């Protein structure tokens, strides 16, 4: 840790309290420390409560109440099976100590809540790009808004809780928690899309058919959310153990994840149509599935190379799984410990 020149040169031979060092001594110091803790805790609580309010509004006003229908609920679960499989694989490939279920579930739930922030921001900013020609406006919207906003929101779900826990004790853990956040985001997003189909005025078996078609389509989109946020999460883990460059590292992770996200959104509306036009025997469904499988495969390979490099370094260091010592919890500025 960088030290003031006076503190460094005197090497502790003088009392430099409130001169170049600080520790909690007076009543004012204690009050300041308490206000800091309350402020941090209050800000976190406010963010979570605001996100919860958005989610409740979706249930009351946005149709998510339809999830109480067992059939719709099952469709939502089925729609995230592919995403869950990828998240489970990322959890499995972690060579360090296993991540506790409590932190994984908490990250999942926070992503479900924070997805509402992304929905609000996307809705507010989309009209600004609607005035542009579609070939320009949509890609700009995907790259400048949807990708960065959604990947930041998912990363926030990791940063707010799991990141600060002492059990987040390796760089690769960031990828695992990022995958959990991506799974949570995909789950609530799929639920929104599926329940929207129930507002189309259909009745009876038509409702289930429409919701089922939407669930099948959303099942293809879910894995991408897990892959993108796992990449951003990996860099968040890298930032935790490289505090001097933490900011740029986090930004790099978000930029990469947002680029992959924006590129997928852009190409998924163009490439399948081109494939259908190029070959009459290719159906729209086959073209879409083929594109998504290939694209997610390439992004997955990028992530796999990152995780494999960490696994090799871990093995070369001679560490046996489960024997690595947890590192002290890294937190924001704490008046009790900073000097």
C-alpha positions in Angstrom: 0.0 0.0 0.0 1.3 3.4 -0.9 2.3 5.6 2.1 2.8 9.3 2.6 6.5 10.4 2.5 6.4 11.5 6.2 4.9 8.3 7.4 7.4 6.3 5.2 10.5 8.1 6.4 9.7 8.2 10.1 9.0 4.5 10.0 6.6 4.7 13.0 8.9 6.6 15.3 6.4 9.5 15.6 2.7 9.8 16.3 1.4 11.1 13.0 -2.3 10.7 13.7 -4.4 13.2 11.7 -1.1 14.4 10.1 -0.3 11.6 7.6 -1.9 8.6 9.2 -5.3 7.9 10.7 -7.0 5.5 13.1 -10.1 5.6 15.2 -9.4 7.4 18.4 -11.9 10.2 19.2 -15.7 10.2 19.4 -15.8 12.0 16.0 -13.6 9.3 14.5 -16.1 6.7 15.8 -19.0 8.6 14.5 -17.4 9.0 11.0 -16.7 5.3 10.9 -20.3 4.5 11.9 -21.7 6.9 9.3 -19.6 5.3 6.6 -20.8 1.9 7.4 -24.4 3.0 7.6 -24.1 4.9 4.3 -22.6 1.8 2.5 -25.2 -0.5 4.0 -28.0 1.9 3.3 -27.0 2.4 -0.3 -26.9 -1.3 -0.9 -30.3 -1.7 0.8 -31.7 1.1 -1.3 -30.5 -0.5 -4.5 -31.9 -3.9 -3.6 -35.2 -2.4 -2.5 -35.5 -0.3 -5.6 -34.9 -3.4 -7.8 -37.4 -5.3 -5.7 -40.0 -2.6 -6.3 -39.4 -2.8 -10.1 -39.8 -6.6 -9.9 -43.1 -6.3 -8.0 -44.3 -3.8 -10.5 -43.7 -6.3 -13.2 -45.8 -8.9 -11.4 -48.6 -6.4 -10.8 -48.6 -4.4 -14.0 -46.4 -6.3 -16.4 -48.1 -9.7 -16.5 -45.5 -11.7 -14.5 -48.3 -12.8 -12.3 -49.0 -15.4 -15.0 -46.0 -17.4 -13.6 -48.4 -18.7 -10.9 -49.8 -20.9 -13.7 -48.0 -24.2 -13.3 -47.8 -24.7 -17.1 -46.2 -21.3 -17.6 -43.8 -21.9 -14.7 -42.7 -25.2 -16.2 -42.1 -23.5 -19.6 -39.9 -20.9 -17.9 -37.9 -23.6 -16.2 -37.5 -25.5 -19.4 -36.4 -22.4 -21.2 -33.3 -22.0 -19.0 -32.2 -25.6 -19.1 -29.5 -24.9 -21.7 -28.2 -21.9 -19.7 -28.2 -23.9 -16.5 -26.2 -26.6 -18.2 -23.5 -24.1 -19.2 -23.5 -22.5 -15.7 -23.1 -26.0 -14.2 -20.2 -26.8 -16.5 -18.4 -23.5 -15.5 -19.0 -24.4 -11.9 -17.6 -27.9 -12.5 -14.4 -26.6 -14.3 -13.4 -24.5 -11.3 -10.3 -26.2 -9.9 -10.3 -24.3 -6.6 -12.4 -24.8 -3.6 -16.1 -25.3 -4.4 -18.3 -22.2 -4.3 -20.9 -22.3 -1.5 -24.5 -22.8 -2.6 -25.6 -19.8 -0.5 -23.5 -17.3 -2.5 -24.5 -18.8 -5.8 -28.2 -18.6 -4.9 -27.8 -15.0 -3.6 -26.0 -14.0 -6.8 -28.7 -15.6 -8.9 -31.5 -13.8 -7.0 -29.7 -10.4 -7.2 -29.4 -10.8 -10.9 -33.1 -11.5 -11.1 -33.8 -8.3 -9.2 -31.2 -6.1 -11.0 -32.5 -7.2 -14.4 -35.3 -4.7 -13.9 -32.7 -1.9 -14.0 -31.6 -3.0 -17.4 -35.2 -3.2 -18.6 -35.9 0.3 -17.5 -32.7 1.8 -19.0 -33.2 0.0 -22.3 -36.8 1.2 -22.5 -35.8 4.8 -21.8 -33.0 5.0 -24.3 -34.4 2.9 -27.1 -36.4 5.8 -28.6 -33.3 7.9 -29.0 -32.0 5.3 -31.6 -35.4 4.7 -33.2 -35.1 7.9 -35.2 -32.1 6.5 -37.0 -32.3 4.1 -40.0 -32.7 0.5 -38.7 -29.4 -0.7 -40.2 -27.6 2.0 -38.1 -29.9 2.5 -35.1 -30.3 -1.1 -34.0 -26.6 -2.0 -34.0 -25.8 1.2 -32.1 -28.5 0.5 -29.6 -27.2 -3.1 -29.1 -23.6 -2.1 -28.8 -23.9 1.2 -26.8 -26.9 0.4 -24.6 -28.1 -3.2 -24.4 -24.7 -4.9 -24.2 -23.0 -2.5 -21.7 -26.1 -2.0 -19.5 -27.1 -5.7 -19.2 -23.5 -6.8 -18.6 -23.0 -4.1 -16.0 -26.2 -5.0 -14.2 -25.2 -8.7 -14.1 -21.7 -7.8 -12.8 -23.3 -5.7 -10.1 -25.1 -8.8 -8.9 -21.7 -10.4 -8.3 -20.0 -7.3 -7.0 -22.6 -6.4 -4.4 -22.4 -9.6 -2.3 -20.3 -12.6 -3.4 -17.3 -10.4 -4.4 -16.9 -9.1 -0.8 -17.1 -12.6 0.8 -13.9 -14.3 1.9 -14.9 -17.4 0.1 -14.5 -15.5 -3.2 -10.8 -16.5 -3.0 -9.6 -17.0 -6.6 -9.8 -15.3 -9.9 -11.7 -18.1 -11.5 -14.4 -17.7 -8.9 -15.5 -14.6 -10.7 -16.4 -16.7 -13.7 -18.5 -19.0 -11.6 -20.5 -16.2 -9.9 -20.7 -14.4 -13.2 -22.4 -17.5 -14.7 -24.8 -17.6 -11.8 -25.7 -14.0 -12.4 -26.2 -14.7 -16.1 -28.5 -17.6 -15.3 -30.6 -15.4 -13.0 -30.8 -12.7 -15.7 -31.8 -15.2 -18.4 -34.5 -16.7 -16.1 -36.3 -13.5 -15.4 -35.9 -12.2 -19.0 -37.3 -15.5 -20.4 -40.2 -15.2 -17.9 -41.0 -11.7 -19.2 -41.0 -12.8 -22.8 -43.0 -15.9 -22.2 -45.7 -14.1 -20.1 -45.9 -11.3 -22.7 -47.4 -13.9 -25.1 -50.3 -14.3 -22.7 -51.3 -10.6 -23.3 -51.9 -11.2 -27.0 -55.6 -12.0 -26.5 -55.2 -15.7 -27.2 -57.2 -18.3 -25.4 -57.1 -21.9 -24.4 -54.6 -24.1 -26.1 -53.4 -21.2 -28.3 -52.0 -19.5 -25.2 -49.9 -22.6 -24.3 -48.8 -23.0 -27.9 -47.6 -19.4 -28.2 -45.9 -19.5 -24.8 -44.2 -22.8 -25.7 -42.9 -21.4 -29.0 -41.5 -18.4 -27.1 -39.9 -20.7 -24.4 -38.2 -22.7 -27.2 -36.8 -19.5 -28.7 -35.7 -18.1 -25.3 -33.9 -21.4 -24.6 -31.5 -20.5 -27.4 -30.8 -17.0 -26.0 -30.1 -18.0 -22.4 -26.7 -19.6 -22.8 -25.4 -16.3 -24.2 -26.2 -14.5 -21.0 -24.3 -17.0 -19.0 -21.2 -16.9 -21.3 -21.0 -13.1 -21.5 -21.4 -12.5 -17.8 -19.0 -15.3 -17.0 -16.4 -13.5 -19.1 -17.0 -10.2 -17.3 -17.0 -12.1 -14.0 -13.6 -13.6 -14.7 -12.2 -10.1 -15.1 -13.9 -9.0 -11.9 -12.1 -11.8 -10.2 -8.8 -10.7 -11.8 -9.5 -7.2 -10.5 -10.1 -8.3 -7.0 -6.5 -9.7 -6.8 -4.9 -6.8 -8.7 -6.2 -3.8 -6.8 -3.8 -1.4 -8.3 -5.4 -1.9 -11.7 -8.9 -3.0 -10.6 -10.8 -0.3 -12.5 -9.3 -0.8 -16.0 -9.5 -4.6 -15.5 -13.3 -4.5 -14.7 -13.9 -2.1 -17.6 -12.0 -4.5 -20.0 -14.2 -7.4 -18.9 -17.4 -5.4 -19.4 -16.2 -4.2 -22.8 -15.5 -7.7 -24.0 -18.8 -9.1 -22.7 -20.8 -6.2 -24.0 -19.1 -6.6 -27.5 -20.0 -10.2 -27.7 -23.5 -9.4 -26.5 -24.1 -6.6 -28.9 -22.6 -8.5 -31.8 -25.0 -11.5 -31.1 -28.0 -9.2 -31.0 -27.0 -7.6 -34.3 -26.0 -10.7 -36.2 -29.0 -12.8 -35.0 -31.3 -10.5 -36.9 -29.3 -10.6 -40.1 -27.3 -13.9 -40.5 -30.3 -16.4 -40.3 -32.2 -14.4 -43.0 -29.1 -14.4 -45.2 -28.7 -18.1 -44.8 -32.4 -18.7 -45.7 -32.0 -16.5 -48.8 -28.8 -18.2 -49.9 -30.2 -21.7 -49.7 -33.8 -22.6 -50.2 -33.5 -25.9 -48.2 -32.5 -24.0 -45.0 -35.6 -23.2 -42.9 -35.7 -20.1 -40.7 -35.6 -22.3 -37.6 -32.6 -24.3 -38.7 -30.8 -21.1 -39.7 -31.4 -19.5 -36.4 -30.4 -22.6 -34.4 -27.3 -23.1 -36.5 -26.2 -19.5 -36.1 -26.7 -19.5 -32.3 -25.0 -22.8 -31.8 -22.0 -21.6 -33.8 -21.8 -18.2 -32.2 -22.2 -19.4 -28.7 -19.6 -22.1 -29.5 -17.1 -19.4 -30.5 -17.8 -17.3 -27.4 -17.7 -20.4 -25.2 -14.3 -21.3 -26.7 -13.0 -17.8 -25.8 -14.1 -18.3 -22.2 -12.8 -21.9 -22.2 -9.3 -20.7 -23.1 -9.4 -18.3 -20.2 -10.5 -20.9 -17.7 -8.1 -23.5 -19.1 -5.2 -21.1 -18.8 -6.0 -20.6 -15.1 -6.4 -24.3 -14.6 -2.9 -25.0 -16.1 -1.3 -22.3 -14.0 -3.1 -23.7 -10.9 -1.8 -27.2 -11.7 1.8 -25.9 -12.5 1.8 -24.2 -9.1 1.4 -27.6 -7.5 -1.8 -26.7 -5.7 -4.1 -29.5 -4.8 -7.8 -28.7 -5.1 -9.2 -27.7 -1.7 -5.7 -26.9 -0.2 -5.5 -23.3 -1.3 -5.8 -20.9 1.6 -8.6 -18.3 1.5 -7.4 -14.7 1.1 -8.6 -12.0 3.5 -11.8 -10.3 2.4 -11.2 -7.3 0.3 -13.6 -4.4 1.0 -13.9 -0.8 0.2 -12.2 1.9 2.3 -12.6 1.1 6.0 -11.8 3.8 8.5 -10.8 1.1 11.0 -8.1 -0.3 8.8 -6.8 2.3 6.4 -3.9 4.4 7.4 
